[in-house]
Amino acid sequence: MEKSSLLGPAEIRELAARLGVAPTKKLGQNFLHDPNTIRRIVAAAGLRPDDVALEVGPGLGSLTLGLVDAVRHVHAVEIDPTLAAALPDTVSAAHLTVHPADALRVTGDRFDPAPTMLVANLPYNVAVPVVLHLLAELPTLRGGLVMVQKEVADRLTAGPGSKVYGIPSVKLAWYAEARPAGKVPPAVFWPVPNVDSGLVAFTRRTPPEGAGRAEVFAVVDAAFAQRRKTLRAALAGWAGGPDRAEQVLRAAGISPQARGEALTVGEFVAIAAAAKLSGYGGKLSPSDAEPEERLMTGEPVGEAPIRDVTP
């Protein structure tokens, strides 16, 4: 990559002015303008020359310019029609396909060639749903690197026993092995946000065997809906009563007095498998969700999201 091919602060402001884009905190628009950060993201993603990159929220094209020089094709999904229409002019590459669409609604059949890596600067309030949706919808993804608000990065990469371990942690672990890949300071964005960003790298793996994704995710949702309770109590609504919950837990080799935050994804699979054998277990209606669980629905929590698109 040549440094001259990437957008700096002056180019970002000029492009935004030409398009009539005025970033606001209300819309959560913070445009990445540091070429060194772009190079760092592309390098950390571990891309191969034959990869097909999927970028969500390309915005003004900062990261897109870095990606087109690193892979054989780039799919850019942009929800803002103005930004989507302008992207091909900013990034003039025959191997770029722009999709004016909502990333939470895209289906795998619209991408040709099929994406192999997700590399994106994701908005905070939809980061978790977007990653999980794309992993479910695109089995060709072998991994990726996403930039999210640091708090979200911590949750996505947390392990059992951590205070921030929860639904996002477990559900991403179902699909992939995730790890933190560094922090990104506010100064590389325009306008400058009030929070740090974090990079999350992940590599897809074969899901644990024993129960299906929907069955396992129902157990996870139930366990963390009342995360301060023991699993015997937290899973009572899902299992049909605390006694039935205890029976399932013991059959799975899990202490009824344990809490969801202590369990690995494999142990959640064991609970779902035991429930199938016993005939107990169902879907718990969402209630009393913690802030980290509200990330699953896209409901904003805390600071405005760091994003390159209009919500």
C-alpha positions in Angstrom: 0.0 0.0 0.0 1.2 3.5 -0.8 0.6 6.1 1.8 -0.7 8.5 -0.9 -3.6 6.2 -1.6 -5.1 6.5 1.8 -7.2 9.3 3.2 -5.8 11.8 5.7 -7.6 14.4 7.9 -7.7 17.0 5.1 -9.0 14.6 2.5 -11.7 13.3 4.9 -12.9 16.8 5.6 -12.9 17.8 1.9 -14.8 14.7 0.9 -17.4 15.1 3.7 -17.9 18.8 2.7 -18.3 17.9 -1.0 -20.9 15.2 -0.1 -22.7 17.5 2.3 -22.0 15.0 5.2 -21.8 16.8 8.6 -20.9 14.1 11.2 -22.8 14.5 14.5 -22.7 12.8 17.8 -26.4 12.1 17.6 -25.8 10.0 14.5 -22.6 8.5 15.9 -20.6 9.4 12.9 -16.8 9.4 13.5 -14.7 9.0 10.4 -11.3 7.3 10.5 -8.6 9.5 9.0 -5.3 8.1 10.0 -3.3 6.2 7.3 -1.1 4.4 9.9 -4.2 3.1 11.7 -5.6 1.8 8.4 -2.3 0.0 7.7 -2.3 -1.4 11.2 -5.9 -2.8 10.8 -5.2 -4.4 7.4 -2.0 -6.0 8.7 -3.6 -7.2 11.9 -6.4 -8.8 10.0 -4.0 -11.4 8.6 -5.4 -11.1 5.0 -4.3 -13.3 2.2 -4.0 -12.0 -1.4 -6.8 -14.4 -2.5 -9.2 -13.4 0.3 -12.5 -11.7 -0.3 -13.0 -9.0 2.3 -16.4 -8.0 3.6 -16.5 -4.4 5.1 -19.6 -3.1 6.9 -20.0 0.6 7.2 -17.3 1.8 4.8 -18.4 5.4 5.3 -16.1 7.8 3.3 -13.8 4.9 2.3 -10.8 5.1 4.5 -10.5 1.5 5.4 -11.9 0.4 1.9 -8.8 2.0 0.3 -6.6 -0.1 2.4 -8.5 -3.3 1.8 -8.6 -3.1 -2.0 -4.8 -3.2 -2.1 -4.7 -6.3 0.1 -7.3 -8.8 -1.3 -8.7 -9.9 -4.6 -12.2 -8.6 -3.9 -14.0 -6.3 -1.4 -17.7 -6.2 -0.7 -18.7 -3.0 1.1 -22.1 -2.9 2.8 -23.3 0.7 3.4 -26.7 1.6 4.8 -26.4 5.3 4.0 -27.4 5.9 0.3 -25.3 9.0 -0.1 -22.2 7.4 1.2 -22.8 4.2 -0.8 -23.3 6.1 -4.0 -20.0 8.1 -3.5 -17.8 5.2 -2.5 -17.0 4.0 -6.1 -15.7 7.4 -6.9 -13.4 7.5 -3.9 -12.3 3.9 -4.3 -11.9 3.3 -8.0 -11.3 -0.4 -8.1 -12.8 -3.0 -10.4 -12.7 -5.5 -7.6 -14.9 -3.4 -5.3 -18.7 -4.2 -5.0 -20.8 -1.7 -3.0 -24.0 -3.0 -1.5 -26.5 -0.3 -0.4 -28.0 -2.3 2.4 -28.5 -2.9 6.1 -25.9 -5.4 7.3 -28.4 -6.9 9.7 -30.6 -7.9 6.8 -28.1 -9.1 4.1 -28.1 -12.7 3.0 -25.3 -14.8 1.8 -26.7 -15.2 -1.7 -26.0 -11.5 -2.6 -22.2 -11.8 -2.3 -20.3 -13.1 -5.3 -17.5 -14.0 -4.8 -18.3 -15.3 -1.3 -16.6 -13.4 1.5 -13.8 -15.1 3.4 -12.9 -12.3 5.9 -14.9 -9.7 7.8 -12.9 -6.5 8.3 -14.8 -3.5 9.5 -15.1 -0.5 11.8 -18.5 -1.3 13.4 -20.9 0.9 15.2 -21.2 0.2 18.9 -24.9 -0.3 19.2 -25.1 -3.0 16.4 -21.6 -4.5 16.6 -22.6 -7.7 18.3 -25.7 -8.5 16.2 -23.9 -7.7 13.0 -21.0 -10.0 13.7 -23.2 -12.9 14.8 -25.6 -12.4 11.9 -22.8 -12.5 9.4 -21.1 -15.5 10.9 -24.5 -17.3 10.8 -25.3 -16.2 7.3 -21.8 -16.6 5.7 -20.3 -20.0 6.5 -17.5 -19.0 4.0 -16.1 -16.5 6.5 -12.9 -18.0 8.0 -12.4 -15.1 10.4 -12.0 -11.4 10.7 -11.0 -8.3 12.5 -13.5 -5.7 13.7 -13.1 -2.4 15.4 -15.7 -1.5 18.1 -15.9 0.6 21.2 -13.3 -0.7 23.7 -16.1 -1.8 26.1 -17.6 -4.0 23.5 -14.2 -5.4 22.5 -13.7 -6.4 26.1 -17.0 -8.2 26.2 -16.6 -10.0 23.0 -13.2 -11.4 24.0 -13.9 -12.1 27.7 -13.5 -15.6 29.1 -15.5 -17.4 31.8 -15.1 -15.8 35.2 -14.6 -12.3 33.9 -17.0 -9.6 35.1 -17.8 -8.6 31.5 -18.3 -12.2 30.3 -21.8 -12.6 29.0 -24.1 -13.3 26.1 -21.8 -11.6 23.4 -18.8 -13.5 24.7 -20.5 -17.0 24.7 -22.3 -16.5 21.3 -19.1 -15.4 19.5 -17.3 -18.3 21.1 -19.8 -20.7 19.6 -18.6 -19.6 16.1 -15.0 -18.6 16.6 -12.0 -18.1 18.8 -11.7 -14.4 19.6 -8.9 -12.4 21.0 -8.1 -8.7 21.6 -5.9 -7.2 18.9 -5.1 -3.8 20.4 -6.6 -0.4 21.2 -7.3 2.5 18.9 -7.1 6.0 20.3 -9.9 8.6 19.8 -7.5 11.1 18.0 -7.6 9.0 14.7 -11.3 9.9 14.2 -13.0 13.0 13.0 -14.8 14.3 15.1 -12.9 12.9 18.1 -15.1 10.6 20.2 -15.0 10.4 24.0 -14.0 6.8 24.1 -11.3 4.4 23.0 -11.9 1.8 20.4 -10.7 -1.8 20.5 -9.7 -4.4 17.8 -11.2 -7.9 18.0 -9.7 -10.6 15.9 -11.5 -13.9 15.5 -11.0 -17.3 13.7 -13.9 -19.5 12.9 -14.0 -22.9 14.3 -16.3 -25.9 14.2 -19.1 -25.4 16.7 -19.2 -27.7 19.7 -21.2 -30.9 19.1 -24.1 -32.1 21.2 -26.9 -29.5 20.5 -27.9 -27.1 17.9 -27.2 -23.4 17.9 -30.8 -22.3 18.6 -31.0 -24.7 21.6 -27.7 -23.6 23.0 -28.4 -19.9 22.5 -31.7 -20.3 24.4 -29.8 -21.6 27.4 -27.3 -18.8 27.2 -30.1 -16.2 27.0 -31.8 -17.7 30.0 -28.7 -18.0 32.1 -27.7 -14.3 31.6 -31.2 -12.8 31.8 -30.8 -13.1 35.6 -27.1 -13.4 35.8 -26.8 -12.8 39.5 -28.9 -15.9 40.3 -27.6 -19.4 40.4 -28.3 -21.5 37.3 -30.9 -23.5 39.2 -32.9 -20.3 39.6 -31.9 -18.5 36.4 -32.9 -21.5 34.2 -36.2 -22.3 36.0 -38.3 -20.4 33.5 -36.5 -22.1 30.6 -36.6 -25.6 32.1 -40.2 -25.5 33.5 -39.3 -25.0 37.2 -36.2 -25.0 39.4 -36.3 -28.7 40.1 -36.3 -29.5 36.4 -33.5 -27.0 35.9 -31.5 -28.8 38.7 -32.1 -32.2 37.1 -30.9 -30.9 33.7 -27.8 -29.3 35.2 -26.8 -32.4 37.2 -27.2 -34.5 34.1 -24.9 -32.1 32.3 -22.3 -32.3 35.0 -22.9 -28.7 36.1 -23.4 -27.5 39.7 -26.9 -26.1 40.1 -25.3 -23.4 42.3 -23.0 -22.2 39.5 -23.7 -19.0 37.6 -23.7 -18.5 33.9 -20.6 -16.3 34.0 -18.6 -19.3 35.1 -19.5 -21.6 32.2 -17.7 -22.2 28.9 -19.6 -22.5 25.6 -19.0 -26.2 25.8 -20.8 -26.4 29.2 -23.7 -24.5 27.8 -23.8 -27.1 25.0 -23.8 -29.9 27.6 -26.9 -28.3 29.3 -28.8 -28.0 26.0 -27.9 -31.6 25.2 -29.1 -32.8 28.6 -32.3 -30.8 28.2 -33.0 -32.6 24.9 -32.6 -36.0 26.5 -34.8 -35.1 29.5 -37.5 -33.4 27.5 -37.1 -30.2 29.5 -36.1 -26.8 28.3 -37.6 -24.1 26.1 -37.2 -20.4 25.2 -37.1 -17.8 27.8 -38.8 -14.5 27.1 -36.4 -11.5 27.4 -36.6 -9.8 30.7 -34.4 -7.8 33.1 -31.6 -7.8 30.6 -28.2 -6.5 31.6 -26.6 -3.7 29.5 -24.3 -6.2 27.9 -27.3 -8.3 26.9 -29.0 -5.3 25.3 -26.1 -5.2 22.9 -27.7 -8.2 21.3 -30.7 -6.1 20.2 -28.8 -3.1 19.0 -30.2 -0.9 21.8 -27.6 1.9 22.5 -25.8 1.7 25.8 -23.5 4.4 27.2 -21.5 6.5 24.8 -22.6 7.2 21.2 -21.3 4.5 18.9 -18.1 4.9 16.9 -19.2 4.3 13.4 -18.7 5.3 9.8 -22.3 5.1 8.7 -25.6 6.8 9.4 -27.9 4.6 11.6 
